Amino acid sequence: MSSGRLLLLALACLLVLAGCGPAFGQRTAPTTAAPIPTDVPGLSRFINLPVQPVQVQWQVNEKGSGGAAIGPTDIELVAVLRLDPQGLQALRGQLAEQTSPAELFVAPDFVQPWFPASIQRLFVADPAHPDLLRLAGVRYEPAPFARDGLSNGYVLLAEDTVFIYLHSM
């Protein structure tokens, strides 16, 4: 294996282990334009729902194909929950701010068209990293939502919307 490939593999592993969003080129895009699930029971099979959402949209993707760092059963879950004011207040009381890593970057294709505008605006261009988007909002530990190996990632809040990114590795 060339030293360039080893360096790239090491960088991808560090980003995954740091709880960052997926590194550039790391995600496996869905092969078809399948509809985004909107069922609460389906989402609750993957994660805990500490408050009852008014509306959900979510997607699960395979992350790897059996390489050294990412196995074929590793997945990522992205969910958008809309909460009523009481649910949002209850959730805020359960969230702890996440400070490591200090900055979070994602590939541009991470931000999907189905994400609400309030969430999309949290990912901004950064001249220092022109191939990535920087998260420009406060992120929270995913502990209230984590379950069955989906415990790494982060949670974002924007207006009445909760954005959850969890991955199994």
C-alpha positions in Angstrom: 0.0 0.0 0.0 1.5 3.4 -1.0 2.3 6.0 1.7 -0.4 8.3 0.2 -3.1 5.7 0.6 -1.9 5.0 4.2 -2.0 8.7 5.0 -5.5 9.0 3.5 -6.7 5.9 5.5 -5.2 7.3 8.7 -6.9 10.7 8.1 -10.3 9.0 7.5 -9.9 7.0 10.7 -9.1 10.0 12.7 -12.1 11.9 11.5 -14.4 9.0 12.2 -13.0 8.4 15.7 -13.2 12.1 16.5 -16.9 12.0 16.1 -16.8 14.3 13.1 -19.3 14.1 10.2 -18.3 11.9 7.4 -15.0 12.8 5.7 -14.9 13.8 2.0 -15.6 10.8 -0.1 -16.2 8.5 2.9 -20.0 8.3 2.6 -21.7 5.8 0.4 -24.5 7.6 -1.4 -27.8 5.8 -1.8 -28.0 4.1 -5.1 -31.6 5.2 -5.8 -33.6 8.3 -5.0 -35.6 6.4 -2.4 -38.2 8.5 -0.5 -37.0 9.8 2.9 -38.8 7.8 5.7 -41.1 9.9 7.8 -42.3 7.3 10.3 -41.6 7.7 14.0 -41.8 4.0 14.8 -39.2 3.2 12.1 -36.8 5.8 13.5 -37.3 4.6 17.0 -36.0 1.1 15.9 -32.6 2.8 15.5 -32.4 5.5 18.2 -33.9 6.6 21.4 -36.5 9.3 21.2 -36.3 11.1 24.6 -39.1 13.4 23.5 -42.0 12.8 21.2 -41.4 14.6 17.8 -44.2 16.3 15.9 -42.6 15.3 12.6 -39.5 13.2 11.5 -37.4 12.6 8.4 -34.6 10.2 8.5 -32.2 8.1 6.5 -29.8 5.3 7.2 -26.8 4.7 4.9 -24.1 2.0 4.8 -20.7 3.6 5.6 -18.2 1.0 4.4 -17.6 -2.0 2.2 -15.4 -4.1 4.4 -12.1 -2.1 4.3 -9.6 -2.1 7.1 -11.2 0.9 9.0 -14.9 0.7 8.1 -16.8 -2.6 8.1 -19.6 -3.6 5.9 -22.1 -3.4 8.7 -21.2 0.1 9.8 -24.0 2.6 9.3 -24.8 6.3 9.7 -28.1 7.7 10.6 -29.2 11.2 9.8 -32.5 12.4 11.2 -34.4 15.7 11.4 -37.0 16.0 14.1 -39.5 18.9 14.5 -40.5 19.4 18.1 -43.3 21.3 19.8 -42.1 24.0 22.3 -42.5 21.7 25.4 -40.5 18.9 23.7 -37.8 21.3 22.7 -37.5 22.7 26.2 -37.4 19.2 27.7 -34.7 18.1 25.2 -32.5 21.2 25.9 -32.4 20.1 29.5 -30.9 16.8 28.4 -28.2 18.1 26.0 -24.6 18.8 26.8 -22.5 20.9 24.5 -19.9 19.0 22.5 -16.5 20.7 22.2 -14.2 18.1 20.7 -13.1 18.4 18.0 -13.0 22.1 18.2 -14.2 22.5 14.6 -16.3 20.1 12.5 -16.1 19.8 8.7 -18.2 17.7 6.3 -18.2 17.0 2.6 -20.5 19.2 0.6 -22.7 16.2 -0.3 -23.4 15.6 3.4 -25.9 18.5 3.3 -29.0 17.0 1.6 -31.8 18.9 -0.2 -34.3 17.4 2.2 -32.6 19.1 5.2 -34.6 22.1 6.4 -33.1 25.5 5.4 -32.4 26.2 9.1 -30.1 23.2 9.2 -28.5 23.8 5.8 -27.5 27.3 6.9 -25.5 25.8 9.8 -23.0 24.4 7.3 -20.9 27.1 5.7 -18.1 27.5 3.2 -14.7 28.0 4.7 -11.9 29.6 2.6 -9.3 27.6 4.6 -10.9 24.3 3.5 -12.5 25.0 0.1 -13.5 21.3 -0.4 -15.4 21.1 2.9 -18.2 22.8 4.7 -17.7 23.9 8.3 -20.4 23.6 11.0 -21.1 27.1 12.2 -23.4 26.2 15.1 -23.3 24.7 18.5 -23.3 20.9 18.5 -24.4 18.7 21.3 -23.5 15.2 22.5 -25.8 12.6 21.0 -26.2 10.6 24.3 -30.0 11.2 24.6 -30.6 9.6 21.2 -27.8 6.9 21.2 -28.6 3.2 21.1 -27.3 -0.1 20.0 -23.9 1.0 18.6 -25.2 4.3 17.1 -23.5 6.4 19.7 -21.0 8.5 17.9 -21.9 11.8 16.3 -23.6 15.0 17.2 -26.9 16.8 17.6 -27.8 20.3 16.3 -30.6 22.6 17.2 -32.1 25.3 14.9 -35.4 26.9 15.7 -37.9 24.0 16.4 -35.7 21.5 14.5 -33.3 18.9 15.9 -30.7 17.4 13.5 -29.1 14.1 14.6 -26.1 12.5 13.0 -25.1 9.2 14.4 -22.7 6.5 13.2 -21.8 3.1 14.3 -18.0 3.4 14.2 
